[in-house]
């Protein structure tokens, strides 16, 4: 185990606090590698990686960055430098965990370095903005960064900030003590699966069936970020196959919904990586919007359900579903290896069933026809007279997946 923690901080404004945190980590028996991401002025502290090195690796020397008098550009340059250097240091085996402290800008900078590290490497950020209405997406991205609210501003050492920093030291050292330093290693044949609340029964049924056959299923929630995290791990070589049982993020991105994929490359990684994949249009028939009372009359006149007080699931129109079908087909047509599509004719999600609020077979048919018209003829489409959450639908999916994997050549897994 590498017992070194990388400490990222803007030492020009958080120097005393960073050095206190360093001492707390060292007191627990771990070494510290210090990185000064400050921009405003030299800190005077003896650090292992200084701000000039980081700025230069970002593309703009620190003197030029300051002379431009553009704070936003200077921060972006430092974020880039920290990201590059942090990744290189980890690849060199210089540290096993990373911790950062900062306000909004310090959090931007430190987490830029953390997000470039493999999933599983301990990442801990003490931040003044890890609370309230602050959006955490830009800080965390698709990584496993742990955010801790500093409660008080990180400006000086006092009875509160000392306690917070001691706790942070204990947390990151505890995480590192449990980290073997090895990359993620599956115990079975690793498979990525997409799912969400409205497709959970069917997805879990499928998951159990495949786990009984020796597959290790990793599920990704389709909330806008989960699907992109899945795409990134597919590209890293973490999986042997993909069971994409929920394409909701593709439709929600097209509609501008709250759970739309955060990037446009959803549903592309498996094809680009040459992985076998099975596709089911789970949850593709609705968009996720805010509280019901906040929606305009034109939206409230549609078929919808109140998922919870903050989220409303609104049915897509046949025309919208036809357009979404074109988007899905264009992505699937990139496939280099086996790709099979399964359509549940009795509903694409929990509320899309006869007698429930989203049931509208005409809209589903618009999607089905649009997809079949656009797909290349080498991709088979099976229409199953069952609901997505029914065993009668998932059993053929499981059987096809097992058949598909039995004839696939061995795929060498690239370690992230």
C-alpha positions in Angstrom: 0.0 0.0 0.0 1.2 3.5 -0.9 0.9 5.4 2.4 1.3 8.9 0.8 -1.5 11.4 0.6 -1.5 14.2 -2.0 -2.6 17.5 -0.4 -3.9 20.1 -2.9 -4.5 23.6 -1.6 -4.1 27.2 -2.6 -1.3 27.9 -0.1 -1.3 31.6 -0.8 -4.7 31.9 1.0 -4.9 28.5 2.9 -1.3 27.9 3.8 -1.7 27.7 7.6 -4.7 25.4 7.3 -3.0 23.2 4.7 0.1 22.8 6.8 -2.0 21.9 9.9 -3.8 19.3 7.8 -0.5 18.0 6.7 0.7 17.6 10.2 -2.5 15.7 11.2 -2.1 13.2 8.3 1.6 12.7 9.3 0.6 12.2 12.9 -1.5 9.2 11.8 1.5 7.6 10.2 1.0 8.7 6.6 3.3 10.7 4.3 2.1 13.9 2.5 2.9 15.2 -0.9 2.0 18.9 -1.1 0.7 20.7 -4.2 0.4 24.5 -4.1 -2.4 25.6 -6.6 -2.4 29.2 -5.4 -2.5 31.9 -8.1 -2.4 35.3 -6.4 1.1 35.3 -4.9 3.9 33.0 -3.7 3.0 31.5 -0.4 6.5 31.2 1.0 5.7 27.6 2.1 8.0 24.8 1.1 5.9 22.5 -1.1 6.6 19.6 -3.3 4.8 20.9 -6.4 4.7 24.6 -6.8 2.2 26.9 -8.5 4.6 27.8 -11.3 5.0 24.2 -12.3 1.2 23.7 -12.3 0.4 26.9 -14.2 3.0 26.0 -16.9 1.5 22.5 -17.3 -1.9 24.1 -17.7 -0.5 26.0 -20.8 0.0 29.5 -19.5 3.0 30.5 -17.2 2.0 32.0 -13.9 3.4 35.4 -14.8 1.4 35.6 -18.0 -1.7 34.3 -16.3 -1.5 37.1 -13.7 -0.7 39.8 -16.3 -3.8 38.9 -18.2 -5.9 40.0 -15.2 -8.5 37.4 -16.1 -9.4 35.5 -12.9 -11.6 33.0 -14.7 -9.0 32.1 -17.2 -6.3 31.9 -14.5 -8.5 29.4 -12.6 -9.2 27.3 -15.7 -5.5 27.2 -16.5 -4.6 26.1 -12.9 -7.4 23.4 -13.0 -5.8 22.1 -16.2 -2.3 22.0 -14.7 -3.5 20.3 -11.5 -5.4 17.7 -13.5 -2.4 16.9 -15.7 0.2 16.7 -12.9 -2.1 14.8 -10.5 -2.7 12.2 -13.0 1.0 11.9 -13.8 2.0 11.6 -10.1 -0.6 8.9 -9.6 0.7 6.9 -12.6 4.2 7.3 -11.2 3.0 5.7 -7.9 3.8 8.9 -5.9 0.6 8.8 -3.8 -2.3 6.6 -2.9 -5.0 9.1 -1.9 -5.8 12.8 -2.4 -7.3 15.4 -0.2 -8.1 19.1 -0.9 -9.3 22.1 1.1 -10.8 25.3 -0.3 -13.5 27.7 -1.0 -15.4 27.7 -4.4 -12.3 28.4 -6.5 -10.1 26.0 -4.4 -12.7 23.3 -4.7 -12.9 23.8 -8.5 -9.1 23.4 -8.7 -8.6 20.5 -6.4 -11.5 18.4 -7.6 -10.2 18.9 -11.2 -7.3 16.8 -10.2 -9.4 14.3 -8.4 -11.8 13.7 -11.3 -8.9 12.5 -13.5 -8.1 9.6 -11.1 -9.5 6.1 -11.4 -12.6 5.1 -9.6 -11.7 3.7 -6.2 -8.7 5.9 -5.5 -9.6 7.8 -2.2 -10.6 11.4 -3.0 -11.6 13.7 -0.2 -12.5 17.4 -0.5 -13.1 19.8 2.5 -15.1 22.7 1.0 -17.0 25.7 2.1 -19.5 25.1 -0.7 -20.3 21.5 0.0 -23.8 22.5 1.3 -27.1 24.2 0.6 -28.2 25.0 -3.0 -24.7 24.6 -4.4 -24.7 22.2 -7.5 -22.1 19.5 -6.8 -22.0 18.2 -10.4 -19.2 20.4 -11.5 -17.0 19.3 -8.6 -17.8 15.5 -8.6 -18.6 14.8 -12.2 -18.8 11.1 -12.7 -16.1 10.3 -10.1 -16.2 9.1 -6.5 -15.1 12.4 -4.8 -16.2 12.7 -1.2 -17.2 16.2 -0.2 -17.1 17.4 3.4 -18.7 20.7 4.4 -16.2 22.9 6.3 -19.0 24.6 8.3 -16.8 27.6 9.0 -14.8 29.4 6.3 -11.3 28.0 5.9 -9.7 31.2 7.1 -7.5 30.7 10.1 -7.1 27.9 12.7 -9.6 27.9 15.6 -11.4 25.4 17.7 -13.8 24.6 14.9 -11.5 24.5 11.9 -9.0 22.4 13.8 -11.7 19.8 14.6 -12.9 19.7 11.0 -9.4 19.3 9.6 -8.5 16.6 12.1 -11.7 14.7 11.1 -10.7 15.2 7.4 -7.2 13.7 8.1 -8.8 10.8 9.8 -11.2 10.2 7.0 -8.7 10.2 4.1 -6.2 8.1 6.1 -8.9 5.6 6.9 -9.9 5.5 3.2 -6.3 5.0 2.2 -5.8 2.3 4.9 -8.6 0.3 3.2 -7.3 0.9 -0.4 -5.1 -1.9 -1.7 -3.6 0.3 -4.4 -4.8 -2.2 -7.0 -7.1 -1.3 -9.8 -10.7 -2.5 -9.5 -10.9 -6.3 -10.1 -14.2 -8.1 -10.7 -14.9 -11.4 -9.1 -17.1 -12.5 -12.1 -17.5 -11.6 -15.7 -18.1 -7.8 -15.5 -21.2 -6.4 -17.2 -22.6 -2.9 -17.1 -26.4 -2.5 -16.7 -28.5 0.7 -16.9 -31.6 0.9 -14.8 -33.9 3.4 -13.0 -36.8 3.4 -10.6 -39.5 2.8 -13.2 -37.6 -0.2 -14.6 -36.3 -1.6 -11.3 -38.3 -4.8 -11.0 -37.4 -6.1 -14.5 -33.8 -5.0 -14.1 -33.3 -6.7 -10.8 -34.9 -9.9 -12.1 -32.4 -9.8 -15.0 -29.5 -9.0 -12.7 -30.3 -12.0 -10.4 -30.6 -14.4 -13.3 -27.2 -13.4 -14.7 -25.4 -13.3 -11.4 -26.5 -16.9 -10.9 -24.6 -17.7 -14.1 -21.3 -16.1 -12.9 -21.7 -12.5 -14.2 -20.9 -9.6 -12.0 -23.5 -6.9 -12.8 -22.7 -3.2 -12.1 -25.9 -1.1 -12.3 -25.9 2.6 -13.2 -28.9 4.8 -12.3 -30.1 6.9 -15.2 -30.2 10.3 -13.6 -28.2 12.2 -16.1 -24.8 11.4 -14.6 -25.1 7.6 -14.0 -25.3 6.8 -17.7 -22.2 8.9 -18.5 -20.3 7.3 -15.7 -21.2 3.9 -17.3 -20.0 5.2 -20.7 -16.7 6.2 -19.2 -16.1 2.9 -17.4 -17.0 1.1 -20.6 -14.3 3.1 -22.5 -11.8 2.4 -19.7 -12.1 -1.4 -20.4 -13.9 -2.3 -17.2 -16.7 -4.4 -18.8 -17.0 -7.3 -21.1 -20.6 -6.5 -22.2 -23.4 -4.0 -21.8 -27.1 -4.5 -20.8 -28.6 -1.1 -21.6 -32.1 -1.7 -20.1 -32.9 2.0 -19.7 -32.3 4.7 -22.4 -34.2 7.4 -20.4 -31.2 9.8 -20.4 -31.1 9.9 -24.2 -34.8 11.0 -24.4 -34.5 13.4 -21.4 -31.5 15.1 -22.9 -33.3 15.6 -26.2 -36.3 17.1 -24.3 -34.2 19.2 -21.9 -35.4 17.3 -18.9 -33.7 17.2 -15.5 -32.3 13.7 -16.0 -30.9 14.2 -19.5 -27.4 12.8 -20.0 -24.9 15.4 -19.0 -23.0 14.7 -22.3 -24.0 13.9 -25.8 -22.1 10.6 -26.0 -24.6 8.5 -24.0 -25.2 5.1 -25.8 -22.0 5.3 -27.8 -19.1 3.7 -25.8 -20.1 0.0 -26.2 -20.3 0.5 -30.0 -17.0 2.3 -30.1 -15.3 -0.3 -27.8 -16.6 -3.2 -29.8 -18.5 -4.7 -26.9 -21.6 -6.9 -27.3 -24.7 -5.1 -26.1 -28.4 -5.7 -25.6 -30.6 -2.6 -25.8 -34.1 -2.1 -24.2 -35.9 1.3 -24.4 -36.7 1.4 -20.7 -38.0 4.8 -19.5 -37.5 6.4 -22.9 -41.2 7.4 -23.1 -41.1 10.3 -20.6 -39.1 13.3 -19.5 -38.4 14.4 -15.9 -39.5 17.9 -15.0 -39.8 19.9 -11.7 -42.8 20.2 -9.3 -46.2 19.9 -10.9 -47.2 23.4 -9.9 -44.2 24.9 -11.7 -45.1 23.4 -15.1 -46.9 25.4 -17.8 -50.4 24.5 -18.7 -49.4 22.9 -22.0 -47.2 20.4 -20.1 -49.8 19.8 -17.4 -52.3 18.8 -20.0 -50.2 15.8 -21.0 -50.2 12.4 -19.5 -48.0 12.6 -16.3 -47.4 11.3 -12.8 -46.1 13.1 -9.8 -43.0 11.0 -8.9 -42.4 13.0 -5.7 -43.0 16.6 -4.7 -40.0 17.8 -6.7 -40.2 15.6 -9.8 -42.9 15.1 -12.4 -42.7 12.4 -15.1 -44.3 13.7 -18.3 -45.2 11.5 -21.3 -43.5 12.3 -24.6 -45.7 12.8 -27.7 -45.5 10.3 -30.7 -43.6 12.9 -32.7 -41.1 13.4 -29.9 -40.6 9.6 -29.6 -40.1 9.3 -33.4 -37.3 11.9 -33.1 -35.8 10.1 -30.1 -35.9 6.8 -32.1 -33.8 8.4 -34.9 -31.2 9.5 -32.3 -31.0 6.0 -30.7 -30.8 4.3 -34.1 -27.9 6.6 -35.2 -26.0 5.6 -32.1 -26.7 1.9 -32.3 -25.7 1.8 -36.0 -22.1 2.5 -34.9 -21.9 -1.0 -33.4 -19.0 -3.1 -34.5 -20.0 -6.2 -32.6 -23.2 -8.0 -31.7 -26.1 -5.6 -30.8 -29.6 -6.9 -30.2 -32.7 -4.8 -29.4 -35.7 -6.0 -27.4 -39.0 -4.1 -27.3 -41.6 -4.6 -24.5 -44.9 -4.1 -26.4 -46.9 -3.7 -23.2 -45.0 -0.8 -21.8 -41.5 0.8 -21.5 -41.7 1.8 -17.8 -43.7 1.2 -14.6 -46.5 3.9 -15.4 -46.6 2.9 -19.0 -48.9 -0.1 -18.6 -52.5 -0.6 -19.5 -54.6 1.1 -16.8 -51.8 3.4 -15.6 -51.3 7.1 -16.3 -48.6 6.8 -19.0 -50.2 4.1 -21.1 -50.3 5.2 -24.8 -49.5 2.3 -27.2 -49.6 4.7 -30.2 -46.7 6.7 -28.9 -44.7 3.5 -28.2 -45.4 2.3 -31.7 -44.1 5.6 -33.1 -40.8 4.9 -31.3 -40.7 1.3 -32.4 -41.4 2.1 -36.1 -39.0 5.0 -36.1 -36.3 2.8 -34.7 -36.8 -0.1 -37.0 -36.9 2.2 -40.0 -33.5 3.7 -39.2 -31.6 0.7 -37.8 -29.2 -1.1 -40.1 -30.5 -4.6 -41.0 -27.7 -6.3 -39.1 -29.2 -5.3 -35.8 -32.1 -7.6 -34.9 -35.2 -6.2 -33.2 -37.4 -8.6 -31.1 -40.9 -7.3 -30.1 -42.0 -9.2 -27.0 -45.7 -9.0 -26.0 -45.0 -8.2 -22.3 -44.2 -5.3 -20.1 -40.6 -4.3 -19.4 -40.9 -5.4 -15.7 -42.4 -8.8 -16.5 -40.4 -12.0 -16.3 -42.0 -12.9 -19.6 -40.0 -10.0 -21.2 -36.8 -10.4 -19.2 -36.5 -14.1 -19.7 -35.9 -13.8 -23.5 -33.5 -10.9 -22.8 -31.5 -13.1 -20.4 -31.5 -16.1 -22.8 -30.3 -13.9 -25.7 -27.6 -12.4 -23.5 -26.3 -15.8 -22.5 -26.3 -16.9 -26.1 -24.6 -13.8 -27.2 -21.8 -14.1 -24.6 -21.3 -17.8 -25.4 -20.3 -17.0 -29.0 -18.3 -13.9 -28.3 -14.5 -14.1 -28.6 -12.6 -13.5 -25.4 -12.2 -9.7 -24.9 -9.0 -8.7 -23.1 -9.9 -6.2 -20.4 -7.9 -3.1 -20.2 -7.3 -2.1 -16.6 -8.4 1.6 -16.0 
